[in-house]
């Protein structure tokens, strides 16, 4: 009976899954969806469900279980204590995701499997890749960006990416990685003390607070350059100007926050990080969402 109860989420588990936070990864899916020439509707729906309702929440929950954060984490200012239920329910979500992915196709199945394995190596104390700044960044940079874009595109289109690879396809994936990578250190700038206590030397800790902002700005600039190249190659340059319009409020808030942090590092806090994450997430959702209807 106790084992059976472990597979039903407690209130604490539902909070630590951070399902809402997975919405901020939705632009990668929307970008892939907008670029597929012929959409398999059933596969598109299942691919969305697999990533956003199962894989990402499972990864969030598994990470939270081993982090046992006492301070604020993404979109949760006062996280409740974790329990064993979170561990088992996260694994259950992974299993369901794999079973659904079998129906979609072998590319998505292996993508979900590999993502899940790296997610666990990222968090589990026996390996804990999260404590290595460069490796942990590359895992997030690759797997939440290009890896998800390429496997999602293949799953929605039915095109075997091993044979349909081209330069535009490659650039699109790298754009996703750059946009994900640009936000990554900013989500860590307020956690330096807690990460240090746990022995996790994050990228933000390595770069420092100001360095984290410089790093994010460089990656965001690179994503803009790549988007220009991508849309120019497709002769759809208006989509680039639309990106500049959508990202303008994000850029203004970023500069405002950086100016405050430059004067006083205490402004690198949860409240300001959440405001930045929410605005950038909403504007990218709008931009990549519009690509599907224009």
C-alpha positions as CSV (number, residue, x, y, z in Angstrom):
1,X,0.0,0.0,0.0
2,X,2.8,2.4,0.8
3,X,4.5,1.7,-2.5
4,X,1.2,2.3,-4.3
5,X,0.8,5.6,-2.5
6,X,4.3,6.6,-3.7
7,X,2.9,6.8,-7.3
8,X,0.3,9.4,-6.5
9,X,1.6,13.0,-6.2
10,X,1.5,14.8,-2.9
11,X,1.0,18.6,-2.8
12,X,4.7,19.0,-2.2
13,X,5.5,16.8,-5.2
14,X,3.2,18.8,-7.5
15,X,4.9,22.0,-6.5
16,X,8.4,20.6,-7.1
17,X,7.5,19.3,-10.5
18,X,7.3,23.0,-11.6
19,X,5.0,22.2,-14.5
20,X,4.5,25.9,-15.1
21,X,8.3,26.4,-15.5
22,X,8.3,23.9,-18.3
23,X,6.2,26.4,-20.3
24,X,9.3,28.5,-20.6
25,X,10.8,25.7,-22.6
26,X,7.8,25.7,-25.0
27,X,9.4,28.1,-27.5
28,X,11.8,25.3,-28.7
29,X,8.8,23.1,-29.5
30,X,6.9,26.0,-31.2
31,X,10.0,26.9,-33.3
32,X,10.2,23.3,-34.5
33,X,6.5,23.1,-35.1
34,X,6.6,26.3,-37.2
35,X,9.4,24.9,-39.4
36,X,8.0,21.5,-40.2
37,X,6.7,21.4,-43.8
38,X,4.0,18.9,-43.2
39,X,2.8,18.3,-39.6
40,X,1.7,14.9,-38.3
41,X,-1.0,16.2,-35.9
42,X,-1.1,13.2,-33.6
43,X,2.6,13.1,-33.3
44,X,2.7,16.8,-32.7
45,X,0.3,16.6,-29.8
46,X,2.0,13.5,-28.3
47,X,5.4,15.1,-28.6
48,X,4.2,18.2,-26.8
49,X,2.6,16.1,-24.0
50,X,5.7,13.9,-23.7
51,X,8.2,16.8,-23.3
52,X,6.1,19.3,-21.3
53,X,3.8,17.2,-19.1
54,X,6.2,14.3,-18.4
55,X,9.9,14.7,-19.3
56,X,10.5,18.3,-18.0
57,X,8.4,17.9,-14.8
58,X,10.1,14.6,-14.1
59,X,13.5,16.2,-14.5
60,X,12.5,19.1,-12.3
61,X,11.2,16.8,-9.6
62,X,14.2,14.5,-9.7
63,X,16.6,17.5,-9.4
64,X,14.6,19.0,-6.5
65,X,14.6,15.7,-4.7
66,X,18.4,15.5,-4.5
67,X,18.9,19.3,-4.2
68,X,16.6,19.6,-1.2
69,X,16.6,23.4,-1.6
70,X,15.8,25.4,1.4
71,X,15.9,28.7,-0.4
72,X,13.9,29.9,-3.5
73,X,14.0,27.9,-6.6
74,X,12.6,28.6,-10.1
75,X,9.1,30.2,-9.6
76,X,8.8,28.8,-6.0
77,X,9.8,31.4,-3.5
78,X,9.4,29.1,-0.4
79,X,9.7,25.5,-1.6
80,X,8.1,22.9,0.7
81,X,10.3,20.0,2.0
82,X,10.7,17.2,-0.5
83,X,9.6,13.6,0.4
84,X,10.1,10.2,-1.1
85,X,6.9,10.6,-3.1
86,X,8.7,13.1,-5.3
87,X,11.4,10.6,-6.2
88,X,9.0,7.8,-7.2
89,X,6.6,10.0,-9.0
90,X,9.4,11.6,-11.1
91,X,10.5,8.1,-12.2
92,X,6.8,7.2,-13.0
93,X,6.6,10.3,-15.3
94,X,9.8,9.2,-17.1
95,X,8.4,5.7,-17.7
96,X,5.1,7.1,-19.1
97,X,7.1,9.4,-21.4
98,X,9.1,6.5,-22.8
99,X,6.0,4.4,-23.4
100,X,4.3,7.2,-25.2
101,X,7.5,8.0,-27.2
102,X,7.5,4.4,-28.6
103,X,4.3,5.2,-30.4
104,X,5.7,8.4,-31.9
105,X,8.9,6.8,-33.2
106,X,12.4,5.6,-32.4
107,X,14.0,9.1,-32.6
108,X,11.8,10.5,-29.9
109,X,12.1,7.3,-27.8
110,X,15.9,7.5,-27.7
111,X,15.8,11.3,-27.3
112,X,13.6,10.9,-24.2
113,X,15.8,8.1,-22.9
114,X,19.0,10.0,-23.4
115,X,17.6,13.2,-21.9
116,X,16.3,11.3,-18.9
117,X,19.7,9.7,-18.3
118,X,21.6,12.9,-18.5
119,X,19.0,14.6,-16.3
120,X,19.7,12.0,-13.6
121,X,23.4,12.2,-13.9
122,X,23.1,16.0,-13.6
123,X,21.3,15.6,-10.2
124,X,22.2,12.3,-8.6
125,X,24.8,12.6,-5.8
126,X,26.9,9.6,-7.0
127,X,27.7,11.5,-10.3
128,X,26.3,15.0,-9.8
129,X,27.4,16.7,-13.0
130,X,25.6,19.8,-11.7
131,X,28.7,20.5,-9.6
132,X,30.9,21.0,-12.6
133,X,30.2,24.5,-14.1
134,X,31.1,23.8,-17.8
135,X,29.7,20.3,-18.0
136,X,26.4,21.3,-16.3
137,X,26.0,24.3,-18.6
138,X,26.7,22.2,-21.7
139,X,24.1,19.6,-20.6
140,X,21.4,22.3,-20.4
141,X,22.7,24.2,-23.5
142,X,22.6,21.1,-25.7
143,X,19.8,19.0,-24.3
144,X,17.2,21.7,-23.6
145,X,18.0,23.5,-26.8
146,X,19.3,21.9,-30.0
147,X,18.7,18.3,-28.9
148,X,15.0,18.9,-28.2
149,X,14.5,21.0,-31.3
150,X,16.0,18.3,-33.6
151,X,14.2,15.4,-32.1
152,X,10.9,17.3,-31.9
153,X,11.2,18.4,-35.6
154,X,11.9,14.8,-36.6
155,X,9.0,13.4,-34.5
156,X,6.4,16.0,-35.8
157,X,7.5,15.8,-39.5
158,X,8.3,12.0,-39.7
159,X,11.5,12.9,-41.4
160,X,14.5,10.8,-40.5
161,X,17.0,13.4,-39.3
162,X,19.9,11.1,-40.0
163,X,19.2,11.5,-43.7
164,X,17.5,14.9,-43.8
165,X,20.2,17.0,-42.1
166,X,21.0,20.4,-43.6
167,X,22.6,23.7,-42.6
168,X,19.3,25.5,-41.8
169,X,18.3,22.5,-39.5
170,X,21.6,22.8,-37.7
171,X,21.4,26.6,-37.3
172,X,17.9,26.4,-35.9
173,X,18.9,24.0,-33.2
174,X,21.9,26.1,-32.2
175,X,19.6,29.2,-32.0
176,X,17.5,27.3,-29.4
177,X,20.6,26.4,-27.4
178,X,21.8,29.9,-27.4
179,X,18.5,31.3,-26.2
180,X,18.3,28.6,-23.4
181,X,22.0,29.2,-22.5
182,X,21.5,32.9,-22.3
183,X,18.9,32.5,-19.4
184,X,20.8,29.7,-17.6
185,X,23.3,31.7,-15.5
186,X,20.7,34.4,-14.7
187,X,18.6,31.7,-13.0
188,X,21.6,31.0,-10.7
189,X,22.8,34.5,-9.7
190,X,20.7,34.6,-6.5
191,X,21.7,31.0,-5.4
192,X,25.5,31.4,-5.0
193,X,25.4,30.9,-1.2
194,X,23.2,27.8,-1.3
195,X,25.0,26.3,-4.2
196,X,28.3,26.8,-2.5
197,X,27.1,25.1,0.7
198,X,26.0,22.1,-1.4
199,X,29.3,21.9,-3.2
200,X,27.8,22.8,-6.6
201,X,30.2,25.2,-8.5
202,X,27.6,26.5,-11.0
203,X,28.5,28.5,-14.1
204,X,27.2,31.6,-12.4
205,X,29.4,31.0,-9.4
206,X,32.4,30.6,-11.7
207,X,31.6,33.7,-13.7
208,X,30.5,35.9,-10.8
209,X,27.4,38.0,-10.7
210,X,28.5,40.6,-13.3
211,X,30.2,37.9,-15.4
212,X,26.9,36.0,-15.6
213,X,25.2,39.1,-17.1
214,X,28.0,39.6,-19.6
215,X,27.8,35.9,-20.6
216,X,24.1,36.0,-21.0
217,X,24.3,39.1,-23.2
218,X,26.9,37.5,-25.5
219,X,24.8,34.4,-26.0
220,X,21.6,36.4,-26.6
221,X,23.6,38.5,-29.2
222,X,24.8,35.3,-30.9
223,X,21.2,34.0,-31.0
224,X,20.2,37.2,-32.7
225,X,23.0,36.9,-35.3
226,X,22.1,33.3,-36.0
227,X,18.4,34.2,-36.4
228,X,19.3,36.8,-38.9
229,X,21.4,34.3,-40.9
230,X,18.6,31.7,-40.6
231,X,15.8,33.9,-41.8
232,X,18.0,35.5,-44.5
233,X,18.8,32.1,-45.9
234,X,15.1,31.3,-46.1
235,X,14.3,34.8,-47.5
236,X,12.0,35.5,-44.6
237,X,13.9,38.4,-43.1
238,X,10.7,40.0,-41.7
239,X,10.7,37.2,-39.1
240,X,14.0,38.6,-37.8
241,X,12.6,42.1,-37.4
242,X,9.7,40.6,-35.6
243,X,12.2,38.9,-33.2
244,X,13.8,42.3,-32.5
245,X,10.4,43.8,-31.7
246,X,9.5,40.9,-29.4
247,X,12.9,40.9,-27.6
248,X,13.0,44.7,-27.1
249,X,11.2,44.7,-23.7
250,X,13.4,41.8,-22.6
251,X,16.5,43.8,-23.5
252,X,15.3,46.9,-21.7
253,X,14.5,44.9,-18.5
254,X,17.9,43.1,-18.8
255,X,19.8,46.4,-18.9
256,X,17.7,47.9,-16.1
257,X,18.4,44.8,-13.9
258,X,22.1,44.8,-14.8
259,X,22.4,48.4,-13.9
260,X,20.9,47.8,-10.4
261,X,23.1,44.7,-9.9
262,X,26.2,46.7,-11.0
263,X,25.5,49.3,-8.3
264,X,24.5,46.7,-5.6
265,X,24.9,42.9,-6.0
266,X,22.0,42.5,-3.6
267,X,19.7,43.2,-6.5
268,X,20.7,39.8,-8.0
269,X,17.8,38.3,-6.1
270,X,14.9,35.9,-6.6
271,X,12.3,38.6,-7.3
272,X,14.3,40.2,-10.0
273,X,15.3,36.9,-11.5
274,X,11.6,35.8,-11.6
275,X,10.6,39.1,-13.3
276,X,13.3,38.6,-15.9
277,X,12.4,34.9,-16.5
278,X,8.7,35.7,-16.8
279,X,9.1,38.5,-19.3
280,X,11.6,36.7,-21.5
281,X,9.5,33.5,-21.4
282,X,6.3,35.4,-22.4
283,X,7.9,37.4,-25.2
284,X,9.6,34.3,-26.7
285,X,6.3,32.4,-26.4
286,X,4.6,35.2,-28.3
287,X,7.4,35.3,-31.0
288,X,7.6,31.6,-31.7
289,X,3.9,31.2,-31.4
290,X,3.4,33.9,-34.1
291,X,5.7,32.0,-36.4
292,X,3.0,29.3,-36.5
293,X,0.3,31.6,-37.7
294,X,2.0,34.1,-40.0
